[in-house]
Amino acid sequence: MVSDFISIRRDLHQIPELGFQEFKTQAYLLDYLNGLPKDRLTIETWKTGIFVKVKGKKPTKTIAYRADIDGLPIEEQTGLAFPSKHEGRMHACGHDFHMSIALGVLTHFVSHPIDDDLLFIFQPAEEGPGGAEPMMTSSYMVENKPDMIIALHVAPEYPVGTIAVKPGLLFANTSELFIDLKGKGGHAAYPHQTNDMVIAACQFVNQLQSIVSRNVNPLDSAVVTIGKITGGTVQNVIADNARLEGTIRTLSAESMKKVKSRIEALAEGLKVGYECEVTIDYGAMYYQVDNDETLTEEFVAFAEEQTNIKVIRCREAMTGEDFGYMLKEIPGFMFWLGVDSEYGLHHAKLNPHEEAIPKAIDLLVKYIQYKGN
């Protein structure tokens, strides 16, 4: 049976799709789910996502498990025998693993029900524009809100057989950042008749770097990174436009508000100083992943008793995950699953070791049985 879920992972790896475009992925999952016994199973779709409920024998609560299903706009370079069939698309964040593990756990409990109800959530658009927050407000979740929720994320830096977790904050608050500048262009020989947006953009990038060093509490942590600048049209024309693209990451919701407030204040100064228009778009924003202290400590104690699992108490990371929106409303936790890849998340050569799939299924089945009986 375990080899079946490795095979499923390979199938899913070949059809990565971007957020809210996961039509083939949803169809594949539904085809598998519809082949399972239906006496305890109910299936509901939501956009390109899926809710699957496994009815318990004498339920007093609902335990939820979430798996994200989308891929990334990356051209795969793994050299695998089962590469992506979608040009410029790849499961470079391990969501193919996440789905196959969820199906493995779900399949077990369809045939071996526990006392409590189980809800499996196959969530679209984790990489963007964000599926967790709107999924939480869907009528299905409002009417079937679980009592606790669990998720995992592959971790290339840890060996197979290892999980890493911590109570409290695990992942940061994150926000995309897009800033458009519009001024007045002109001939390169007459700069005094223009408002140069290349100069304005460069000045603004330098100003942004002062936010973390001078406006964020030194005992907190934050990152403001501009990863891309575009502007102008040709070498001898002064640019009338420029665009900055970046990311904001903070370890507290309060710091995120502070950073954005300072960006907006600096933008107002830029408008005056360079006589230009400034438009700010924060794009996709993810809330911090804040693990429930009691449930996480209980899970750690349980996992430490398993002979085939090594537990590491890790530090928080500046990575973002929109599972935070679910944890904001439902007690639960996320943990890292060691998959021992030479290349990291979002890399074109990410190649997680598939031996981690049966280990994760086994651990989660045992833990859910422990919690649900």
C-alpha positions in Angstrom: 0.0 0.0 0.0 2.8 2.4 0.8 4.3 2.1 -2.6 1.0 3.2 -4.0 1.3 6.6 -2.4 4.9 7.0 -3.7 3.4 6.2 -7.1 0.6 8.8 -6.5 3.3 11.4 -5.6 5.0 10.7 -8.9 1.8 11.2 -10.8 1.0 14.5 -9.0 4.6 15.7 -9.5 4.0 15.6 -13.3 1.0 17.9 -13.2 1.9 21.0 -11.1 -0.5 23.9 -11.5 -0.6 27.5 -10.1 -3.0 28.8 -7.5 -6.7 28.4 -8.3 -5.7 26.7 -11.6 -5.3 23.2 -10.1 -7.9 21.6 -12.3 -6.0 18.5 -13.3 -4.8 18.1 -9.7 -8.3 18.4 -8.3 -9.6 15.9 -10.9 -6.8 13.4 -10.0 -7.6 13.7 -6.3 -11.4 13.3 -6.9 -10.8 10.2 -9.1 -8.8 8.6 -6.3 -11.3 9.6 -3.6 -14.3 8.4 -5.6 -12.7 5.0 -5.7 -12.8 4.7 -1.9 -15.7 3.1 0.1 -18.4 5.7 0.6 -20.2 4.4 3.7 -18.3 6.9 5.9 -17.0 9.3 3.3 -18.4 12.7 2.1 -16.7 14.8 -0.5 -17.3 18.5 -1.2 -15.4 20.7 -3.6 -14.6 24.4 -3.1 -13.2 26.2 -6.2 -10.2 23.9 -7.0 -9.9 22.6 -3.4 -11.6 19.7 -1.7 -13.1 18.9 1.7 -13.3 15.2 2.6 -15.0 14.1 5.8 -14.5 10.7 7.3 -17.3 10.0 9.8 -16.3 8.6 13.2 -17.9 5.8 15.1 -19.1 8.0 18.0 -17.7 11.5 17.4 -17.3 14.1 20.1 -15.0 16.3 18.0 -13.5 16.8 14.5 -9.8 16.5 13.8 -8.7 18.2 10.6 -5.6 17.6 8.4 -4.6 20.1 5.7 -2.6 19.5 2.6 -1.8 22.2 0.0 -2.0 21.3 -3.7 -0.5 24.0 -5.9 2.9 24.3 -7.6 5.3 27.1 -8.5 6.2 28.9 -11.7 9.6 27.2 -11.9 11.1 25.2 -14.8 12.1 21.8 -13.4 15.8 20.7 -13.5 15.7 17.6 -11.4 16.5 15.0 -14.1 13.8 12.7 -12.6 12.2 10.0 -14.7 8.8 11.6 -13.9 9.4 15.3 -14.5 6.7 18.0 -14.8 4.7 17.8 -18.0 3.7 21.5 -17.6 6.3 23.8 -19.0 7.5 26.4 -16.5 5.6 24.7 -13.6 7.0 22.5 -10.8 6.2 21.1 -7.5 9.2 22.8 -6.0 7.8 23.2 -2.5 6.8 19.6 -1.9 3.1 19.9 -2.2 3.1 16.6 -4.2 4.4 15.0 -1.0 1.8 16.8 1.1 -1.0 15.5 -1.0 0.2 11.8 -1.2 0.7 11.7 2.6 -2.8 13.1 3.2 -4.3 10.5 0.8 -2.4 7.8 2.7 -3.7 8.9 6.1 -7.2 9.4 4.7 -7.3 5.9 3.1 -6.3 4.2 6.3 -9.1 5.8 8.3 -11.8 5.1 5.7 -11.1 1.4 6.4 -10.2 1.8 10.1 -12.5 4.5 11.5 -11.8 6.0 14.9 -14.3 7.4 17.3 -14.0 11.1 16.2 -14.8 12.7 12.8 -11.8 13.5 10.5 -11.8 16.4 8.0 -9.1 16.4 5.2 -8.6 19.7 3.5 -6.9 19.8 0.1 -6.2 23.5 -0.1 -5.4 25.4 -3.4 -3.3 28.5 -3.9 -0.9 28.3 -0.9 1.9 29.8 -3.0 -0.4 32.6 -4.0 -2.7 34.4 -4.1 -3.6 32.5 -0.9 -6.3 29.9 -0.4 -6.4 29.3 3.3 -8.1 32.6 4.4 -10.9 32.4 1.8 -11.3 28.7 2.5 -11.8 29.5 6.2 -14.7 31.8 5.4 -16.4 29.3 3.0 -19.8 28.1 4.1 -18.5 24.6 4.4 -15.8 25.6 7.0 -18.3 27.8 8.8 -20.7 24.9 9.2 -18.0 22.2 9.8 -15.3 24.0 11.8 -13.0 21.4 13.2 -11.8 21.4 16.8 -8.1 21.0 16.0 -6.0 21.0 12.8 -2.7 19.6 11.8 -0.3 20.1 8.8 3.2 19.3 7.8 5.8 20.8 5.4 8.7 19.1 3.8 12.2 20.2 5.1 15.1 19.5 2.7 17.7 20.3 5.4 16.6 17.5 7.8 17.2 13.7 7.2 14.4 11.2 6.5 13.1 10.0 9.8 13.3 13.4 11.4 10.6 15.9 12.2 11.2 19.4 13.5 8.7 21.5 15.5 8.3 24.0 18.2 5.4 25.4 20.3 4.4 28.9 19.5 5.7 30.9 16.5 7.1 28.6 13.7 6.7 30.7 10.5 6.7 34.4 10.0 4.2 36.9 8.9 4.8 37.6 5.2 3.7 40.1 2.6 4.5 40.6 -1.0 5.5 44.2 -1.9 5.0 45.9 -5.3 5.7 49.7 -5.6 5.1 51.6 -8.9 6.6 55.0 -9.4 5.4 57.4 -12.1 7.2 60.6 -13.0 8.2 62.6 -16.1 10.5 61.2 -18.7 12.5 62.9 -21.4 15.7 63.2 -23.3 18.8 62.0 -21.4 20.6 65.3 -22.3 17.9 67.4 -20.5 17.5 65.8 -17.0 16.4 69.2 -15.5 13.2 68.9 -17.5 12.3 65.5 -16.1 11.5 63.6 -12.9 13.8 60.6 -13.2 12.1 57.5 -11.7 15.3 55.4 -11.9 16.9 57.8 -9.5 13.8 57.9 -7.3 13.7 54.1 -7.2 17.3 53.8 -6.2 16.8 56.4 -3.4 13.7 54.6 -2.2 15.4 51.2 -2.0 18.1 52.8 0.2 15.4 54.4 2.4 13.6 51.0 2.8 16.7 49.5 4.3 16.5 51.9 7.2 13.2 50.5 8.3 14.6 47.3 9.9 17.6 49.0 11.4 15.8 52.0 12.8 12.1 51.3 13.1 11.8 47.7 14.3 12.5 46.7 17.9 16.0 45.1 17.9 14.6 42.3 20.0 12.1 41.5 17.2 13.1 40.3 13.7 12.0 41.7 10.3 13.2 41.6 6.7 12.5 44.0 3.9 13.9 42.8 0.6 13.6 44.3 -2.9 14.4 41.4 -5.3 13.6 43.1 -8.6 13.7 46.6 -10.1 12.5 47.5 -13.5 12.3 51.0 -15.1 12.7 52.9 -18.3 12.8 51.9 -21.9 16.2 52.7 -23.5 19.6 54.0 -22.5 19.3 57.6 -23.7 15.8 58.3 -22.4 15.2 59.3 -18.7 12.6 56.9 -17.2 9.2 58.1 -16.4 8.4 54.9 -14.5 9.9 52.3 -12.3 8.7 49.2 -10.4 10.1 47.7 -7.2 9.1 44.1 -6.3 10.0 42.6 -2.9 8.9 40.9 0.3 8.3 41.8 3.9 8.7 39.2 6.7 8.3 39.8 10.4 8.0 37.6 13.5 5.0 39.5 14.9 1.8 40.9 13.5 2.6 44.3 15.2 6.0 44.6 13.4 4.3 43.9 10.1 1.9 46.8 10.7 4.9 49.0 11.7 6.9 48.1 8.6 4.0 48.9 6.3 3.3 52.1 8.0 6.9 53.2 7.5 6.9 52.2 3.9 3.8 54.3 3.3 5.4 57.3 5.2 8.5 57.1 3.1 6.4 56.9 0.0 4.7 60.2 0.9 8.1 61.8 1.2 9.2 60.4 -2.1 6.1 61.9 -3.8 7.1 65.3 -2.6 10.8 65.0 -3.2 10.6 63.6 -6.7 7.2 65.1 -7.7 6.0 61.6 -8.7 3.1 59.3 -8.1 3.7 56.2 -5.9 1.4 53.2 -5.8 1.9 50.4 -3.2 0.4 46.9 -3.6 1.0 44.3 -0.8 -0.1 41.4 -2.9 -0.5 38.1 -1.1 -0.2 38.4 2.7 0.2 35.4 5.1 -0.4 35.4 8.8 2.1 33.8 11.1 2.1 30.1 11.8 1.6 30.1 15.6 1.5 26.5 17.0 -0.8 25.8 19.9 1.5 25.4 22.9 -0.4 22.5 24.6 -1.2 20.5 21.5 2.4 20.8 20.1 4.0 19.7 23.4 1.6 16.7 23.5 2.6 15.9 19.9 6.3 16.2 20.7 5.9 13.8 23.6 4.0 11.4 21.5 6.5 11.5 18.6 9.5 11.0 20.9 8.0 7.7 22.0 8.1 6.4 18.4 11.2 4.3 17.7 11.5 5.3 14.0 11.2 9.0 14.4 13.7 11.6 15.7 12.3 14.8 17.0 14.2 18.1 16.8 13.0 21.3 18.6 13.7 23.8 15.9 13.8 27.6 15.9 11.2 29.8 14.1 11.8 30.6 10.4 11.2 33.6 8.2 9.4 31.4 5.7 5.7 32.1 5.1 2.7 29.7 5.0 -0.9 30.6 4.8 -1.8 27.7 7.1 -1.4 30.5 9.7 -4.9 31.7 8.8 -6.2 28.3 9.8 -4.3 28.2 13.1 -5.5 31.7 13.8 -9.1 30.3 14.1 -8.4 26.6 15.0 -6.0 25.2 17.7 -3.4 23.0 16.1 0.2 22.9 14.7 2.4 22.4 11.8 5.7 20.5 11.8 8.7 20.1 9.4 9.1 16.6 7.8 12.7 15.7 7.0 13.2 14.8 3.3 17.0 15.2 2.9 17.3 17.0 -0.4 20.6 18.6 -1.5 18.6 21.5 -2.9 16.1 23.6 -0.9 12.5 24.7 -1.2 11.6 26.6 -4.3 14.7 25.4 -6.1 14.5 23.9 -9.6 16.4 20.8 -8.5 14.5 20.1 -5.3 14.4 16.3 -5.0 12.9 15.1 -1.7 13.6 11.4 -0.7 10.4 9.5 -1.1 11.1 7.2 1.9 9.7 10.1 4.0 6.2 9.5 2.7 5.5 6.2 4.5 7.2 7.5 7.6 4.9 10.5 7.7 1.8 8.4 7.0 2.7 6.0 9.8 3.4 8.8 12.3 0.2 10.7 11.5 -2.0 7.6 11.5 -0.7 6.7 15.0 -1.1 10.2 16.3 -4.6 10.7 15.0 -5.6 7.3 16.4 -4.2 8.4 19.8 -6.1 11.8 19.6 -9.4 10.4 18.2 -10.1 7.3 20.3 
